[in-house]
Amino acid sequence: MSEFFRGIEKIAYEGPDSKNPLAFKHYDAEAMVGGKTMAEHLRFSVAFWHSFKGGGIDPFGPTPVYDRPWDRATDPMQRAEDTLRAAFEFITKLGAPFYCWHDRDIAPEGESLKESNDRLDHIVGLAEQLQADTGVRLLWGTSNCFSNARFTHGAATNPDAHVFAWAAAQIKKAMECTHRLGGANYVFWGGREGYSSLLNTNMAHEQDQLARFLHMAVEHKKAIGFTGTLLVEPKPKEPTKHQYDYDAATVLSFLRKYDLLDEFKLNIEANHATLAGHTFEHDLQLASADGKLGSIDANRGDYLLGWDTDQFPTDLYSTTYAMLVILKQGGIASGGINFDAKVRRGSCDLEDLFHAHIGGMDSFARGLTLAQRIIDDGALDSFVEARYASYRSGIGEKIMRGETNFAELEAYVHQHGEPEKRSGREEMLENIVNSYL
């Protein structure tokens, strides 16, 4: 069998003093943090599409610049097999426990739905073998219902019912393949589920369509016995002007409206949150507050650019804030931290894939240890608890129990007068976080 990453051994933990660029400085899979290993906390996953199918293209450079040894065969199915074997070699050498895929990433689309399904079945069979050989598991599968020209106007929200039916057939198969491979989750990311112009769009109709689609997906999940979590991934724009899964708040509202909230959780991506005008931790916290934070796509954007740059996460503030949310909700459960990120166009060597993932894994490992220390010390929680103390007794307790009304609150103000001003201590709290970093 071919070795695609020649000369690169399994990436080891060497500690923060190591100068070896192909070693972990902070991610020690077996190290205990808060009663669990780092591996159990972080559940790292490698994204098949960016790392093994990406060619280094960007909005102004549509020509691929990478020369990947797994992408040289003339037969598309041989390329698919080579790519899958390369992916498992990489993931095994990296030491990540999971991977994720779109259906059209792992198997090329055929001339018909049947041919596409047959190709997918063949590659899934190989994936079964490679999973058994390596111990690498599938974190989640999803379907690419946005690249083919048939999906120009959307998939589940397309004005043509024929396209809606095609998307249903494609996602049906992708869900079945995810189930076959023991996937822990299945993700719905509507790459074109939105509108470009309101002049030709019936928004209410399209949202009703999308809800019917998701209800059918829930029905199929139960029919095939898939016990994994269904996830919706918010994204505000690009390529459409406005997508119906704009951000965490929009998705949660949609799920409530259409009686789907009990069936789905959210897969939050950092770069999508920032494109929506939020921070990563904002959308994480919003989803977590509803008990709906299911998984994470770990990356970052460039604040000077207006598109989804999908850079690897290296901001320790961001990873620390993210891990504070995850730890406080008791972990990520069946989800994980998936590197939906790509090396830069100029980072064209195979070794660069390792450097990028090592940096991301080390950044989240540091975020984990810092967040656990902050929680253990009560450095932030004690202040927040004290800030809301007035709601645990007296009139505040009555407010939260629903035992008062406007008239009583008016009388309270007449009796007690002007409230005392209290500082939010933002700068002090930022300094506390800085003291840990």
C-alpha positions as CSV (number, residue, x, y, z in Angstrom):
1,M,0.0,0.0,0.0
2,S,1.3,3.5,-0.9
3,E,2.5,5.8,1.8
4,F,1.4,9.3,1.0
5,F,3.1,11.2,3.9
6,R,6.6,9.8,3.6
7,G,9.1,10.6,6.3
8,I,6.5,11.8,8.8
9,E,6.0,9.7,11.9
10,K,3.1,9.7,14.3
11,I,2.9,13.2,16.0
12,A,4.0,12.9,19.6
13,Y,3.5,15.2,22.6
14,E,6.9,16.7,23.5
15,G,5.8,19.5,25.9
16,P,6.0,23.3,25.7
17,D,9.8,23.5,25.6
18,S,10.0,21.4,22.4
19,K,11.3,23.1,19.3
20,N,10.1,20.3,17.0
21,P,7.5,21.8,14.6
22,L,6.1,18.3,14.1
23,A,5.2,17.7,17.8
24,F,2.5,18.8,20.2
25,K,3.5,21.3,22.7
26,H,0.2,21.3,24.7
27,Y,-2.0,18.5,23.4
28,D,-1.3,15.4,25.5
29,A,-4.2,13.1,24.6
30,E,-3.9,11.1,27.9
31,A,-3.4,14.0,30.2
32,M,-6.1,14.4,32.8
33,V,-8.0,17.7,33.0
34,G,-11.0,18.0,35.3
35,G,-11.5,14.2,35.6
36,K,-11.3,13.4,31.9
37,T,-8.5,13.0,29.4
38,M,-7.8,15.7,26.9
39,A,-8.9,13.3,24.1
40,E,-12.2,12.8,25.8
41,H,-12.8,16.5,26.3
42,L,-11.8,17.7,22.8
43,R,-12.8,14.8,20.5
44,F,-10.8,16.3,17.6
45,S,-12.0,15.6,14.0
46,V,-10.4,16.2,10.6
47,A,-12.5,17.7,7.8
48,F,-12.2,15.6,4.7
49,W,-13.2,18.3,2.3
50,H,-10.7,21.0,3.2
51,S,-7.7,18.8,4.0
52,F,-7.9,16.3,1.2
53,K,-10.1,17.8,-1.5
54,G,-9.2,21.5,-1.2
55,G,-6.9,22.8,-4.0
56,G,-5.9,26.1,-2.4
57,I,-8.5,28.0,-4.4
58,D,-10.0,31.3,-3.2
59,P,-12.4,33.9,-4.7
60,F,-9.7,35.3,-6.9
61,G,-7.8,32.1,-7.6
62,P,-10.1,29.4,-8.9
63,T,-7.2,27.3,-10.2
64,P,-5.9,24.7,-7.8
65,V,-2.3,25.1,-6.7
66,Y,-1.7,22.0,-4.7
67,D,-0.2,18.8,-6.2
68,R,-1.4,16.0,-4.0
69,P,-0.1,12.5,-4.6
70,W,-3.6,11.0,-3.9
71,D,-5.2,13.1,-6.6
72,R,-3.2,12.0,-9.7
73,A,-5.0,8.9,-10.9
74,T,-7.1,9.4,-14.1
75,D,-9.9,7.2,-12.9
76,P,-12.2,9.2,-10.5
77,M,-12.9,6.1,-8.4
78,Q,-9.2,5.3,-8.0
79,R,-8.7,9.0,-7.0
80,A,-11.4,8.6,-4.4
81,E,-9.9,5.4,-3.0
82,D,-6.4,7.0,-2.9
83,T,-7.8,10.1,-1.2
84,L,-9.5,8.1,1.5
85,R,-6.4,6.0,2.2
86,A,-4.3,9.2,2.4
87,A,-6.9,10.7,4.8
88,F,-6.7,7.7,7.2
89,E,-2.9,7.7,7.0
90,F,-2.9,11.4,7.9
91,I,-5.5,11.2,10.7
92,T,-3.7,8.2,12.2
93,K,-0.3,9.9,12.2
94,L,-1.9,13.1,13.6
95,G,-3.6,11.1,16.4
96,A,-7.1,12.6,15.9
97,P,-9.9,10.2,16.8
98,F,-12.5,11.4,14.3
99,Y,-13.1,12.6,10.7
100,C,-16.1,14.2,8.9
101,W,-17.2,14.2,5.3
102,H,-19.7,15.4,2.7
103,D,-21.0,12.6,0.4
104,R,-19.5,14.2,-2.7
105,D,-16.1,14.6,-1.0
106,I,-15.5,10.9,-0.5
107,A,-17.2,9.7,-3.7
108,P,-17.5,11.5,-7.1
109,E,-20.9,12.2,-8.4
110,G,-22.1,9.9,-11.3
111,E,-24.3,10.5,-14.3
112,S,-27.4,9.4,-12.4
113,L,-28.5,9.1,-8.8
114,K,-28.0,5.4,-9.0
115,E,-24.5,5.7,-10.2
116,S,-23.7,8.2,-7.5
117,N,-25.2,5.9,-4.8
118,D,-23.2,2.9,-6.1
119,R,-20.0,4.9,-6.0
120,L,-20.8,6.1,-2.5
121,D,-21.5,2.5,-1.4
122,H,-18.2,1.3,-2.7
123,I,-16.2,4.1,-0.9
124,V,-18.2,3.6,2.3
125,G,-17.2,-0.1,2.2
126,L,-13.5,0.9,2.0
127,A,-14.1,3.4,4.8
128,E,-15.6,0.6,7.0
129,Q,-12.4,-1.4,6.4
130,L,-10.1,1.6,7.2
131,Q,-12.0,2.5,10.3
132,A,-11.7,-1.1,11.6
133,D,-8.0,-1.1,10.8
134,T,-7.1,2.3,12.4
135,G,-9.7,2.9,15.1
136,V,-10.6,6.3,13.5
137,R,-14.3,7.0,13.8
138,L,-16.8,9.1,11.9
139,L,-17.9,12.1,13.9
140,W,-20.5,13.1,11.4
141,G,-21.5,12.9,7.8
142,T,-23.3,15.5,5.7
143,S,-24.4,16.0,2.1
144,N,-23.2,18.5,-0.5
145,C,-26.5,19.9,-1.9
146,F,-25.0,23.1,-3.0
147,S,-22.1,22.6,-5.6
148,N,-24.1,21.0,-8.5
149,A,-25.8,23.4,-10.8
150,R,-29.2,21.8,-10.0
151,F,-28.9,23.4,-6.6
152,T,-28.3,27.0,-7.9
153,H,-31.6,28.1,-6.2
154,G,-31.3,26.0,-3.2
155,A,-32.1,22.4,-2.2
156,A,-34.8,22.0,0.4
157,T,-35.9,25.6,-0.3
158,N,-35.7,25.3,-4.1
159,P,-38.8,26.6,-6.0
160,D,-38.8,23.5,-8.1
161,A,-40.2,20.4,-6.3
162,H,-38.1,18.1,-8.5
163,V,-34.9,19.6,-7.0
164,F,-36.4,19.3,-3.5
165,A,-37.0,15.6,-4.3
166,W,-33.4,15.1,-5.5
167,A,-32.0,16.7,-2.4
168,A,-34.2,14.4,-0.3
169,A,-32.9,11.4,-2.2
170,Q,-29.3,12.5,-1.8
171,I,-29.6,13.2,1.9
172,K,-31.5,10.0,2.5
173,K,-28.5,8.1,1.1
174,A,-26.0,10.2,3.1
175,M,-27.8,9.6,6.3
176,E,-27.8,5.8,5.6
177,C,-24.1,5.9,4.9
178,T,-23.4,7.8,8.1
179,H,-25.5,5.2,10.0
180,R,-23.6,2.4,8.3
181,L,-20.2,3.9,9.4
182,G,-21.3,4.3,13.0
183,G,-21.4,8.1,12.7
184,A,-22.1,9.9,16.0
185,N,-24.0,12.8,14.3
186,Y,-25.5,13.9,11.0
187,V,-25.2,17.6,10.0
188,F,-27.5,19.8,7.9
189,W,-25.7,22.7,6.4
190,G,-27.8,24.5,3.8
191,G,-25.2,25.9,1.6
192,R,-27.8,27.7,-0.6
193,E,-30.8,27.6,1.6
194,G,-31.7,31.2,1.4
195,Y,-32.3,33.9,-1.1
196,S,-30.5,36.2,-3.5
197,S,-33.4,38.5,-4.3
198,L,-36.7,39.1,-2.5
199,L,-38.2,40.0,-5.9
200,N,-38.4,36.4,-6.9
201,T,-38.8,34.8,-3.5
202,N,-41.7,33.6,-1.4
203,M,-39.9,33.5,1.9
204,A,-42.7,32.0,4.0
205,H,-43.2,29.2,1.4
206,E,-39.4,28.4,1.4
207,Q,-39.2,28.2,5.2
208,D,-42.3,25.9,5.2
209,Q,-40.5,23.7,2.7
210,L,-37.4,23.6,4.7
211,A,-39.3,22.6,7.8
212,R,-41.1,19.8,5.9
213,F,-37.7,18.6,4.7
214,L,-36.3,18.4,8.2
215,H,-39.4,16.6,9.6
216,M,-38.9,14.0,6.8
217,A,-35.3,13.7,7.8
218,V,-36.3,13.0,11.4
219,E,-38.8,10.4,10.2
220,H,-36.0,8.7,8.2
221,K,-33.6,8.8,11.1
222,K,-36.1,6.8,13.1
223,A,-37.0,4.5,10.3
224,I,-33.3,3.3,9.8
225,G,-32.6,3.2,13.5
226,F,-29.9,5.9,13.5
227,T,-29.4,6.9,17.1
228,G,-26.9,9.8,16.4
229,T,-27.7,13.5,16.9
230,L,-29.1,15.6,14.1
231,L,-27.3,18.9,13.9
232,V,-28.0,22.2,12.1
233,E,-25.1,24.4,11.2
234,P,-25.9,28.2,11.1
235,K,-24.3,30.4,8.5
236,P,-25.5,34.0,7.6
237,K,-24.5,34.4,4.0
238,E,-22.1,33.4,1.2
239,P,-22.9,32.3,-1.4
240,T,-26.5,33.5,-0.9
241,K,-27.2,37.0,0.3
242,H,-29.2,35.8,3.3
243,Q,-29.5,32.2,4.5
244,Y,-32.4,31.0,6.7
245,D,-30.0,29.5,9.2
246,Y,-28.4,32.9,9.8
247,D,-27.1,32.3,13.3
248,A,-27.8,30.3,16.4
249,A,-30.7,32.5,17.5
250,T,-32.3,32.3,14.1
251,V,-32.0,28.5,14.0
252,L,-33.3,28.0,17.5
253,S,-36.3,30.2,16.6
254,F,-36.9,28.3,13.4
255,L,-36.8,24.9,15.2
256,R,-39.2,26.1,17.9
257,K,-41.7,27.5,15.3
258,Y,-41.8,24.3,13.4
259,D,-41.9,21.9,16.4
260,L,-38.4,20.5,15.6
261,L,-36.5,21.7,18.7
262,D,-36.5,18.3,20.4
263,E,-35.0,16.6,17.4
264,F,-32.0,18.8,16.6
265,K,-28.9,20.4,18.2
266,L,-26.6,23.0,16.6
267,N,-23.1,22.7,15.1
268,I,-21.5,26.1,15.7
269,E,-18.7,27.3,13.4
270,A,-16.5,30.2,14.6
271,N,-16.2,31.8,11.1
272,H,-19.9,31.7,10.6
273,A,-20.6,33.4,13.9
274,T,-18.2,36.2,13.0
275,L,-19.8,36.6,9.6
276,A,-23.1,37.1,11.4
277,G,-21.6,39.9,13.5
278,H,-21.1,37.8,16.6
279,T,-18.2,36.3,18.4
280,F,-17.7,32.6,18.4
281,E,-18.4,32.3,22.1
282,H,-21.7,34.3,21.7
283,D,-23.2,31.6,19.4
284,L,-21.7,28.9,21.5
285,Q,-23.3,30.3,24.7
286,L,-26.6,31.0,23.0
287,A,-26.9,27.4,21.9
288,S,-25.6,26.0,25.2
289,A,-28.1,28.1,27.2
290,D,-30.9,26.2,25.4
291,G,-29.2,22.9,25.9
292,K,-28.6,22.7,22.1
293,L,-24.9,23.0,21.6
294,G,-24.1,19.7,19.9
295,S,-20.8,20.1,18.2
296,I,-18.2,22.7,16.9
297,D,-16.5,23.5,13.6
298,A,-13.2,25.0,14.8
299,N,-11.7,27.7,12.6
300,R,-11.4,31.5,12.5
301,G,-12.0,34.2,10.0
302,D,-9.9,37.3,9.0
303,Y,-11.6,40.4,10.3
304,L,-10.2,42.3,7.4
305,L,-11.9,40.1,4.8
306,G,-15.6,39.6,4.2
307,W,-15.8,36.0,3.4
308,D,-15.5,32.6,5.0
309,T,-11.7,32.2,5.1
310,D,-11.7,29.1,7.3
311,Q,-8.3,29.6,8.9
312,F,-7.0,27.3,11.6
313,P,-7.8,28.4,15.1
314,T,-4.8,29.9,16.9
315,D,-6.4,32.7,19.1
316,L,-6.0,31.5,22.7
317,Y,-8.7,33.9,23.9
318,S,-11.2,32.4,21.5
319,T,-10.3,28.8,22.4
320,T,-10.4,29.5,26.1
321,Y,-13.8,31.2,25.9
322,A,-15.1,28.3,23.8
323,M,-13.8,25.7,26.3
324,L,-15.4,27.7,29.2
325,V,-18.8,27.2,27.5
326,I,-18.2,23.5,26.8
327,L,-16.9,22.7,30.3
328,K,-19.8,24.5,32.0
329,Q,-22.3,22.5,30.0
330,G,-20.6,19.3,31.0
331,G,-18.8,18.5,27.8
332,I,-19.6,18.2,24.1
333,A,-21.3,14.8,24.4
334,S,-21.5,13.0,21.0
335,G,-20.1,16.1,19.2
336,G,-16.5,17.2,18.8
337,I,-14.2,19.8,17.7
338,N,-13.9,19.5,13.9
339,F,-11.3,21.4,12.1
340,D,-13.4,22.9,9.3
341,A,-10.3,24.8,8.3
342,K,-7.9,24.9,5.4
343,V,-4.2,25.7,5.0
344,R,-3.5,28.9,3.1
345,R,-3.2,29.0,-0.7
346,G,0.6,29.4,-0.4
347,S,1.0,26.6,2.1
348,C,1.3,24.0,-0.5
349,D,3.5,21.3,1.0
350,L,2.0,18.1,2.6
351,E,3.8,18.9,5.8
352,D,1.8,22.1,6.1
353,L,-1.3,20.0,6.8
354,F,0.4,18.7,9.9
355,H,1.6,22.1,11.1
356,A,-1.9,23.5,10.7
357,H,-3.7,20.8,12.7
358,I,-0.9,20.7,15.3
359,G,-1.4,24.4,15.9
360,G,-5.2,24.1,16.1
361,M,-5.0,21.1,18.5
362,D,-2.5,22.8,20.7
363,S,-4.6,26.0,20.8
364,F,-7.7,24.1,22.0
365,A,-5.6,22.1,24.5
366,R,-4.3,25.3,26.0
367,G,-7.8,26.7,26.0
368,L,-9.0,23.6,27.8
369,T,-6.4,23.7,30.6
370,L,-6.8,27.5,31.0
371,A,-10.6,27.3,31.1
372,Q,-10.5,24.4,33.7
373,R,-8.2,26.5,35.9
374,I,-10.5,29.5,35.7
375,I,-13.5,27.4,36.6
376,D,-11.6,25.6,39.5
377,D,-10.5,28.9,40.9
378,G,-14.0,30.5,40.6
379,A,-12.2,33.4,39.1
380,L,-15.2,34.5,37.0
381,D,-18.1,32.5,38.4
382,S,-18.0,34.1,41.8
383,F,-18.3,37.6,40.4
384,V,-21.2,36.6,38.1
385,E,-23.0,34.8,40.9
386,A,-22.7,37.9,43.1
387,R,-23.9,40.2,40.3
388,Y,-27.3,38.4,40.2
389,A,-27.6,37.9,44.0
390,S,-30.6,40.2,44.1
391,Y,-32.7,37.6,42.3
392,R,-32.2,35.0,44.9
393,S,-34.2,36.8,47.7
394,G,-36.8,39.4,48.2
395,I,-38.5,41.1,45.2
396,G,-36.0,39.5,42.8
397,E,-36.9,36.0,43.9
398,K,-40.6,36.8,43.5
399,I,-39.8,38.1,40.0
400,M,-38.1,34.8,39.0
401,R,-40.9,32.7,40.5
402,G,-43.6,34.6,38.7
403,E,-45.2,35.7,42.0
404,T,-45.3,39.5,41.4
405,N,-46.7,42.0,38.8
406,F,-46.2,45.5,37.5
407,A,-48.3,47.1,40.3
408,E,-46.3,45.5,43.1
409,L,-43.0,46.4,41.3
410,E,-44.2,50.0,41.0
411,A,-44.9,50.1,44.7
412,Y,-41.5,48.6,45.4
413,V,-39.8,51.4,43.5
414,H,-41.9,54.1,45.3
415,Q,-40.8,52.6,48.6
416,H,-37.1,52.0,47.8
417,G,-36.3,54.9,45.4
418,E,-33.4,55.0,43.0
419,P,-31.3,51.8,42.7
420,E,-27.7,51.9,43.5
421,K,-25.3,51.9,40.5
422,R,-23.1,48.8,40.4
423,S,-20.0,48.4,38.2
424,G,-19.8,45.5,35.7
425,R,-16.1,45.4,36.3
426,E,-15.4,44.5,32.6
427,E,-11.8,45.6,32.7
428,M,-11.1,43.8,35.9
429,L,-12.5,40.5,34.5
430,E,-10.5,40.9,31.3
431,N,-7.4,41.4,33.4
432,I,-8.2,38.2,35.3
433,V,-8.4,36.2,32.1
434,N,-5.2,37.8,30.9
435,S,-3.5,36.6,34.2
436,Y,-4.2,33.0,33.2
437,L,-3.0,33.4,29.6
